[in-house]
């Protein structure tokens, strides 16, 4: 079993001023349970994390910590790249969801859903309620 980690979990973990900071720490401790298996994230999430942390904190040390955590800490998380196939699936999902104004998913969110589908990933760790009903949230 595998769990995909969304950007808002990492952002909250690394930014102590984030309203979800404590909950992010609790979730990541919970995800150490062997029933969840491996933790994985993608390059699109890295982009969101680095951009958001820099915008909100302007602290190079936190941005560097995020980059190293996601890209160079395999015992914490497996880093994957978004493939052209996932992009194509995400584009179709985005076109589908763009018709539903009550569920306005971003393209990155559609990439996450496509990544979950393509890699048979059961769980998503996220604070984003837009995913409710679309995948199994941790």
C-alpha positions as CSV (number, residue, x, y, z in Angstrom):
1,X,0.0,0.0,0.0
2,X,1.2,3.5,-0.7
3,X,0.1,7.0,0.2
4,X,0.6,10.1,-1.9
5,X,1.5,13.3,0.1
6,X,0.0,16.6,-1.1
7,X,1.8,19.9,-0.9
8,X,-0.3,21.3,1.9
9,X,0.9,18.5,4.3
10,X,4.6,19.4,3.6
11,X,4.0,23.1,3.7
12,X,2.2,22.8,7.1
13,X,4.9,20.5,8.4
14,X,7.7,23.0,7.6
15,X,5.9,26.3,8.4
16,X,5.3,26.4,12.1
17,X,2.9,29.4,11.6
18,X,0.6,27.3,9.4
19,X,-2.7,26.6,11.0
20,X,-2.3,22.9,10.1
21,X,1.2,22.5,11.4
22,X,0.4,20.3,14.4
23,X,-2.1,18.2,12.4
24,X,0.5,17.7,9.6
25,X,3.0,16.3,12.2
26,X,0.3,14.0,13.5
27,X,-0.6,12.7,10.1
28,X,3.0,12.0,9.2
29,X,3.5,10.2,12.4
30,X,0.4,8.1,11.7
31,X,1.7,7.4,8.1
32,X,4.7,5.7,9.7
33,X,2.4,2.8,10.4
34,X,3.3,-0.1,8.1
35,X,-0.3,-0.4,7.0
36,X,0.2,2.7,4.9
37,X,3.4,1.5,3.3
38,X,5.5,3.9,1.2
39,X,5.0,7.6,1.1
40,X,5.3,9.2,-2.4
41,X,5.0,12.6,-4.0
42,X,5.8,14.2,-7.3
43,X,7.6,17.1,-9.1
44,X,4.3,19.1,-9.3
45,X,4.0,18.9,-5.5
46,X,7.7,20.0,-5.1
47,X,6.9,23.0,-7.2
48,X,3.9,23.9,-5.1
49,X,5.8,23.4,-1.9
50,X,8.8,25.5,-2.8
51,X,6.7,28.3,-4.4
52,X,4.3,28.5,-1.5
53,X,6.9,28.3,1.3
54,X,9.0,31.0,-0.4
55,X,5.9,33.2,-0.9
56,X,4.8,32.9,2.7
57,X,8.0,32.8,4.6
58,X,10.8,34.3,2.4
59,X,13.1,32.0,4.3
60,X,15.7,30.3,2.1
61,X,16.4,27.8,4.9
62,X,12.8,26.5,4.9
63,X,12.7,26.3,1.1
64,X,16.0,24.4,1.0
65,X,14.8,22.1,3.8
66,X,11.7,21.3,1.8
67,X,13.7,20.6,-1.4
68,X,16.1,18.3,0.4
69,X,13.3,16.6,2.3
70,X,11.4,15.8,-0.9
71,X,14.2,15.2,-3.3
72,X,17.0,13.7,-1.2
73,X,15.4,11.9,1.7
74,X,14.2,8.5,0.3
75,X,13.6,7.2,3.8
76,X,11.0,9.9,4.3
77,X,9.3,10.0,0.8
78,X,9.8,8.6,-2.6
79,X,10.1,11.4,-5.2
80,X,8.5,10.7,-8.7
81,X,8.3,12.7,-11.9
82,X,5.1,13.3,-13.7
83,X,5.1,11.3,-16.9
84,X,3.6,12.3,-20.3
85,X,1.0,9.7,-19.8
86,X,0.0,11.1,-16.4
87,X,-0.2,14.5,-18.0
88,X,-2.5,13.3,-20.7
89,X,-4.8,11.6,-18.2
90,X,-4.7,14.7,-16.0
91,X,-5.7,16.9,-19.0
92,X,-8.7,14.7,-19.6
93,X,-9.6,14.8,-15.9
94,X,-9.3,18.6,-15.9
95,X,-11.5,19.0,-18.9
96,X,-14.1,16.8,-17.2
97,X,-13.9,18.6,-13.9
98,X,-13.8,22.0,-15.5
99,X,-17.5,21.4,-16.4
100,X,-18.4,21.2,-12.7
101,X,-18.2,24.6,-11.1
102,X,-18.9,23.1,-7.7
103,X,-15.6,21.0,-7.9
104,X,-13.1,23.4,-9.5
105,X,-9.9,21.2,-9.4
106,X,-6.6,22.7,-10.4
107,X,-4.5,21.0,-13.1
108,X,-2.1,19.9,-10.3
109,X,-5.0,18.3,-8.4
110,X,-5.9,16.5,-11.6
111,X,-2.2,15.3,-11.9
112,X,-2.5,14.0,-8.4
113,X,-5.6,12.0,-9.2
114,X,-4.0,10.7,-12.4
115,X,-0.9,9.7,-10.5
116,X,-3.0,7.8,-7.9
117,X,-5.0,6.0,-10.7
118,X,-2.0,5.2,-12.8
119,X,0.1,3.9,-9.9
120,X,-2.8,2.1,-8.0
121,X,-2.2,4.3,-4.9
122,X,-5.0,3.9,-2.4
123,X,-4.5,7.0,-0.1
124,X,-4.0,10.7,-0.4
125,X,-2.7,12.8,2.5
126,X,-4.1,16.2,2.0
127,X,-6.0,19.0,3.7
128,X,-7.7,19.9,0.4
129,X,-11.4,19.1,0.8
130,X,-11.9,19.3,-3.0
131,X,-10.6,15.7,-3.1
132,X,-13.4,14.4,-0.9
133,X,-15.4,11.7,-2.8
134,X,-12.7,11.5,-5.5
135,X,-10.1,9.4,-3.6
136,X,-9.5,8.0,-0.1
137,X,-8.1,10.7,2.1
138,X,-5.9,10.1,5.2
